[in-house]
Amino acid sequence: KQWYQRRVRGNRYTQRRGPQLHNTSPTGETSWTVCKQPDPVPAGPRWCRHANSFLYSYAGPSYNSLEEAQRACLANTQCNGITQEPYNRNRYTQRRGPQLHNTSPTGETSWTVCKQPDPVPAGPRWCRHANS
């Protein structure tokens, strides 16, 4: 099945037959098909953001970017999360924790590896094909 949006006469959606997808549309239509490729597998764990929170005790050096701190934390057995310090040029610090404190007197933000897996989306994944 293929879904199709027509740009003329208001953005209407119609259902179309046929497996063939055309590469150009003289009227600028957009089509959607069920994707043939599976969703890409994300690299590494998913991190959860916790506003106005902190983890106790440093576990290693600090970093200028969240991504650098996360990579270092994953390689450090003493690290249980990252805390961004607004009072320290917004540096990202590796922290031991493991308990997350939900009230930061200095407005810190922390990240921990999420305990829950990503939700599985219901139904198929649709791919958009502009001008097709």
KEGUGU-442210 format. One record per residue (C-alpha): y, z, x. Coordinates in pm, whole numbers, plus 50000, padded with zeros to 5 digits. Example, Ala and Ser with C-alpha at 12.3 -4.5 7.8 and 13.67 -1.06 7.14 Angstrom:
2
495505078051230;498945071451367;
END
This chain:
132
500005000050000;503534994050104;506755008549962;509884988349971;513574996349922;515844969149804;519484971249920;520874948549649;521534961049293;521424997649393;518815012549625;515715007349409;512165013749525;509314990549432;505644990649513;504314959649689;500884945349761;499614930450078;498934944150416;501284920250598;504654934050705;507344908250776;509614914051076;512834902050915;514314904150570;517034879950457;518484907150231;518204936950469;515334954350290;513574984650438;509824989950400;507595020450441;503875019150515;501325046250577;501325050350955;498225037851133;498815059351441;498225096951422;501105120751482;501705126951852;500285159651977;503175181552096;502985192052459;502675229452504;503105257252252;505735259251977;508515284652039;510085305651761;513795314251777;514885349751688;518655353351636;520355386351724;517275399751907;516055408852255;512955417652455;512965446752702;512615443453081;513045413453304;509905394553404;511345369653653;514445349653741;516955335753490;517725299253421;520575277253298;518465259653035;516025271552772;513485244852870;513425256453234;513015292753128;510205283852887;508285264553154;508665293653397;507635319053132;504455300153047;503495300653416;504325337953452;501635362053328;504245390053301;506515370053068;506235374052688;509425355952589;512945344552675;516245362052596;519595344052622;522355366852751;525825357452619;527395383052855;525765365953157;527105330153125;524465323852855;521655325253109;518065324252981;516035353353115;512275358153127;511355390852956;508285413352953;508645427052601;506275423852431;508025440652135;510865420451986;513905441651891;515615426151589;519095440351648;520985430851960;524235450052023;525455421052241;524445391352023;521455380252228;518955354352103;515265354252197;512365329852185;508665338252176;505605316252147;504945313251773;501905331951648;501385308851350;500355272451402;502555244451275;502005238150904;499915207550828;501985183150624;500505173750288;499595137350237;499955107650469;502755101950720;505015072650630;506515048950889;509895032750823;510404995950905;514074985850890;514974950150792;511384941250702;
END
